[in-house]
Amino acid sequence: MLIGEVLDAIGGLSAHVKIYAATLPSIVHLKTIPSGVKPSLEAIDNYEVIVSRARRQSVGTPYRALNESLVCSLEAFEQGNLIGAVQALLAIIDQLERMHQDHEIAVGRMDEKRLTEYRAALRKVLPGNQPELAETSGSM
């Protein structure tokens, strides 16, 4: 498994998280989503395929250390816990950066750029990153 394959998996999972986040009403607290606003079964299946593939490919590589966070992300996504899924993906990005700093893996400049882009995209999904909503929430 190469860093590019790991980043492809993170990109795919991030895309699913962003699509799911776009379906949520903005006035509902994102950690306590009603059961009727969970990801579709198809989205969950696609997410699980990406996680399973990444876990299989990571066997015998330094990337196997990411498996626990991948499973946490999947479990959170299945439950409709957007914050939990995003936090697990951000933890994977943090772990990849630590592995790079410790010279356990090689990360090229383009891969570093992808990590930065994925981190920014995931942070945008988290609550509190839309100041226009914060202004209106106080008047309710």
C-alpha positions in Angstrom: 0.0 0.0 0.0 1.3 3.4 -0.9 0.5 6.9 0.5 -1.5 7.7 -2.7 -3.8 4.7 -2.0 -4.4 5.8 1.6 -5.1 9.4 0.4 -7.5 8.0 -2.2 -9.4 6.2 0.6 -9.5 9.3 2.8 -10.7 11.4 -0.2 -13.5 8.9 -0.9 -14.5 8.8 2.7 -14.4 12.6 3.0 -16.6 12.9 -0.1 -19.2 10.6 1.5 -19.1 12.7 4.7 -19.5 16.0 2.8 -22.5 14.5 0.8 -24.1 13.4 4.0 -23.5 16.7 5.7 -25.2 18.5 2.8 -28.4 16.5 3.5 -28.6 17.6 7.1 -30.8 20.5 8.2 -28.7 23.3 9.5 -30.8 24.0 12.6 -30.4 20.5 14.1 -27.4 19.9 16.3 -25.2 17.7 14.2 -24.3 15.2 17.0 -27.9 14.3 17.8 -29.3 13.7 14.3 -32.8 12.1 14.4 -32.8 8.5 13.1 -34.6 9.5 10.0 -31.6 11.6 8.8 -28.9 8.9 8.7 -26.9 8.2 5.6 -28.6 6.0 3.0 -27.9 2.3 3.0 -26.1 2.7 -0.3 -23.8 5.4 1.1 -23.0 3.3 4.1 -22.2 0.3 1.9 -19.9 2.4 -0.3 -18.2 3.8 2.8 -17.7 0.3 4.2 -16.2 -0.9 0.9 -13.6 1.9 1.0 -12.8 1.1 4.7 -12.6 -2.7 4.0 -10.4 -2.2 1.0 -8.0 0.1 2.9 -7.8 -2.3 5.8 -7.1 -5.3 3.5 -4.4 -3.4 1.6 -2.7 -2.1 4.8 -1.8 -5.6 6.1 1.9 -5.8 6.6 2.5 -2.1 6.0 2.9 0.9 8.4 -0.6 2.0 7.4 -2.2 -0.9 9.4 -2.0 1.5 12.4 -4.8 3.5 10.8 -7.3 0.6 10.9 -8.8 1.4 14.3 -9.5 5.0 13.2 -11.0 3.8 9.9 -13.4 1.5 11.8 -14.3 4.3 14.2 -15.1 6.5 11.2 -17.3 3.8 9.6 -19.2 3.2 12.9 -19.8 6.9 13.4 -20.9 7.3 9.7 -23.3 4.3 10.0 -25.0 5.9 13.1 -25.3 9.3 11.4 -22.7 10.7 13.8 -21.2 13.3 11.5 -18.9 14.8 14.1 -17.5 11.3 15.1 -16.8 10.4 11.4 -15.0 13.7 10.8 -13.0 13.4 14.0 -11.9 9.9 13.1 -10.8 11.0 9.6 -8.9 14.0 11.0 -7.2 11.6 13.5 -6.1 9.6 10.5 -4.6 12.7 8.8 -2.8 13.6 12.1 -1.5 10.1 12.3 -0.2 10.2 8.7 1.6 13.4 9.4 3.2 12.0 12.6 4.3 8.9 10.6 5.8 11.2 8.0 7.7 13.2 10.7 9.0 10.0 12.3 10.2 8.8 8.8 7.9 5.8 8.9 6.4 6.7 5.6 7.4 8.9 2.6 5.0 11.7 1.7 5.7 13.8 -1.4 4.8 17.4 -1.9 1.7 16.6 -3.8 0.6 14.2 -1.2 1.2 16.8 1.5 -1.0 19.2 -0.4 -3.8 16.5 -0.6 -3.5 16.0 3.2 -3.9 19.7 3.7 -6.9 19.9 1.3 -8.6 17.0 3.0 -8.1 18.5 6.5 -9.5 21.8 5.3 -12.5 20.2 3.7 -13.3 18.1 6.7 -13.0 21.1 9.1 -15.5 22.9 6.9 -18.1 20.2 7.6 -17.8 20.6 11.4 -20.3 22.9 13.2 -19.0 26.4 14.0 -17.4 26.9 10.6 -20.3 28.8 9.2 -20.3 32.2 11.0 -23.5 33.3 9.3 -25.4 30.5 11.1 -23.9 31.5 14.5 -25.4 35.0 14.2 -28.9 33.7 13.5 -28.8 31.0 16.3 -28.9 33.6 19.1 -32.2 35.1 17.9 -34.2 31.9 18.2 
